[in-house]
Amino acid sequence: MEKSWKSLKPSRRQLFAAGAVATVASVASTTAAYAADDYGSGELGPWEGNSNKIATPTTIRQVRDANGIYMFGDSISVQDGYALAVRLNTDGILLAVNNWSGRPTAPAVDALADWAATYGMPQRILMATGSNDIFNPPVMAAQIDRTMSIAGSTRTVYWVNVQVARTSVTDAVRLADQRNSGWINLQLADAQKRYPNLKIVHWAEFLAAKPSRMSPTMYLRDGVHTTVPLGQDARNELIAQTIT
């Protein structure tokens, strides 16, 4: 990283750094006043028919037996998951993926619970989900708690925090995307205080720390998904370094 995210100017911290959005705390304290479509980012559409990549039962059992990693992600991971598996394999780590485009965190945690009941679990879980929760950010805390309960205190859960500011929407909606991303990241940061075995992969901070000549647009092709290969390699390397 070129510089610590903590040293960034307030405006950039407000835009990118997890938990540093000035309005997050005040918004979070009034969640009861909001409906799911009132957070400014719009509503999440149907996702069940979207593309997905899910490991076969044979692969899942191989990864479990080799004490590899189960991964649960969204469309970013559908795109980047294979490259991450290749990267982790250089460190001798096997990866079994359950990635589904458009999927928010709650059904991703459902998938984790299903794998845990059906196959058992290795010692490490990777959650690369949360970007689709910008449409209803207060749900995140409960899903983190569910994940940690399923994993138990002896397993490590790695969670990639989020950076969403869609380039296809209006400025007002884009600002809401960023505010809601910060809200989600703040819930992750708060959960880490309660769960010593929760490790955050600081993707949002990585982007925030880039100087202006390396705009996040170099890493995100649409304000959400990584560019290939630069953004994909950067995010996957950050995940691998956090794990190893």
WOPE-V938980 format. One record per residue. N is the residue number from 1. RES is the residue in one letter. SS is DSSP state (h for helix, s for strand, l for the rest). NEAR is the number of other C-alpha atoms within 8 Angstrom. D_LAST is the distance of its C-alpha to the last C-alpha in whole Angstrom. Layout:
# WOPE-V938980
N:RES:SS:NEAR:D_LAST
N:RES:SS:NEAR:D_LAST
This chain:
# WOPE-V938980
1:M:l:6:17
2:E:l:6:21
3:K:l:7:22
4:S:l:8:21
5:W:h:11:22
6:K:h:5:24
7:S:h:6:26
8:L:l:10:27
9:K:l:6:31
10:P:h:6:32
11:S:h:6:33
12:R:h:10:29
13:R:h:14:27
14:Q:h:10:30
15:L:h:10:29
16:F:h:15:25
17:A:l:14:23
18:A:l:14:22
19:G:l:11:25
20:A:l:11:27
21:V:l:14:30
22:A:l:6:33
23:T:l:7:34
24:V:h:14:32
25:A:h:8:33
26:S:h:7:36
27:V:h:8:36
28:A:h:9:34
29:S:l:6:36
30:T:l:8:39
31:T:h:8:37
32:A:h:5:40
33:A:h:5:42
34:Y:l:9:40
35:A:l:7:40
36:A:l:8:37
37:D:l:11:39
38:D:l:8:40
39:Y:l:14:36
40:G:l:10:37
41:S:l:13:35
42:G:l:9:37
43:E:l:7:37
44:L:l:6:34
45:G:l:4:36
46:P:l:6:36
47:W:l:8:32
48:E:l:6:33
49:G:l:5:34
50:N:l:8:32
51:S:l:8:29
52:N:s:10:27
53:K:s:9:24
54:I:s:9:24
55:A:l:9:22
56:T:l:6:25
57:P:h:6:26
58:T:h:6:25
59:T:h:9:21
60:I:h:12:21
61:R:h:9:22
62:Q:h:8:20
63:V:h:15:17
64:R:h:13:18
65:D:h:8:19
66:A:l:8:16
67:N:l:10:14
68:G:l:14:12
69:I:s:15:12
70:Y:s:15:15
71:M:s:13:15
72:F:s:15:18
73:G:s:16:19
74:D:l:16:22
75:S:h:14:24
76:I:h:12:21
77:S:h:11:19
78:V:h:15:22
79:Q:h:7:22
80:D:h:10:18
81:G:h:11:17
82:Y:h:8:18
83:A:h:8:16
84:L:h:10:13
85:A:h:10:14
86:V:h:8:14
87:R:h:11:11
88:L:h:12:9
89:N:h:9:11
90:T:l:7:11
91:D:l:7:8
92:G:l:6:10
93:I:l:9:9
94:L:l:12:13
95:L:s:11:13
96:A:s:13:17
97:V:s:12:18
98:N:s:13:21
99:N:s:15:22
100:W:s:15:25
101:S:l:12:27
102:G:l:11:28
103:R:l:13:27
104:P:l:12:27
105:T:h:12:24
106:A:h:7:27
107:P:h:8:27
108:A:h:12:24
109:V:h:12:24
110:D:h:8:27
111:A:h:10:25
112:L:h:11:22
113:A:h:9:25
114:D:h:8:26
115:W:h:10:23
116:A:h:10:23
117:A:h:7:27
118:T:h:6:27
119:Y:h:9:24
120:G:l:8:22
121:M:l:9:19
122:P:l:14:15
123:Q:l:10:13
124:R:s:13:11
125:I:s:13:13
126:L:s:12:13
127:M:s:11:16
128:A:s:12:16
129:T:l:15:20
130:G:l:12:23
131:S:h:12:24
132:N:h:12:27
133:D:h:12:28
134:I:h:14:29
135:F:h:14:32
136:N:h:9:32
137:P:h:12:30
138:P:h:9:31
139:V:h:8:30
140:M:h:12:26
141:A:h:10:26
142:A:h:7:28
143:Q:h:11:25
144:I:h:10:22
145:D:h:9:24
146:R:h:9:25
147:T:h:10:21
148:M:h:12:20
149:S:h:8:23
150:I:h:9:23
151:A:h:11:19
152:G:l:7:20
153:S:l:9:19
154:T:l:7:17
155:R:l:11:15
156:T:s:12:12
157:V:s:13:13
158:Y:s:14:11
159:W:s:12:14
160:V:s:13:15
161:N:l:16:18
162:V:l:13:21
163:Q:l:13:23
164:V:l:11:26
165:A:l:10:29
166:R:l:10:31
167:T:l:8:33
168:S:l:5:36
169:V:l:7:37
170:T:l:7:39
171:D:h:6:38
172:A:h:7:39
173:V:h:11:37
174:R:h:13:34
175:L:h:9:34
176:A:h:11:34
177:D:h:14:31
178:Q:h:13:29
179:R:h:12:31
180:N:h:14:30
181:S:h:15:26
182:G:h:17:26
183:W:h:16:28
184:I:h:16:25
185:N:h:12:22
186:L:h:12:24
187:Q:h:11:24
188:L:h:12:20
189:A:h:11:20
190:D:h:8:23
191:A:h:12:22
192:Q:h:12:19
193:K:h:7:21
194:R:h:6:22
195:Y:l:9:19
196:P:l:7:17
197:N:l:10:14
198:L:s:12:14
199:K:s:11:12
200:I:s:11:13
201:V:s:11:12
202:H:l:9:15
203:W:h:12:16
204:A:h:12:20
205:E:h:11:19
206:F:h:10:18
207:L:h:10:21
208:A:h:14:23
209:A:l:12:22
210:K:l:13:23
211:P:l:7:27
212:S:h:5:30
213:R:h:5:30
214:M:h:8:26
215:S:l:9:28
216:P:h:10:25
217:T:h:9:28
218:M:h:10:26
219:Y:l:13:23
220:L:s:12:25
221:R:l:10:28
222:D:l:10:29
223:G:l:12:28
224:V:l:12:25
225:H:l:9:24
226:T:s:13:22
227:T:l:11:24
228:V:l:7:23
229:P:l:6:21
230:L:h:10:21
231:G:h:12:20
232:Q:h:12:18
233:D:h:9:16
234:A:h:9:15
235:R:h:10:14
236:N:h:12:12
237:E:h:9:10
238:L:h:11:10
239:I:h:10:9
240:A:h:11:6
241:Q:h:7:5
242:T:h:9:6
243:I:h:6:4
244:T:l:5:0
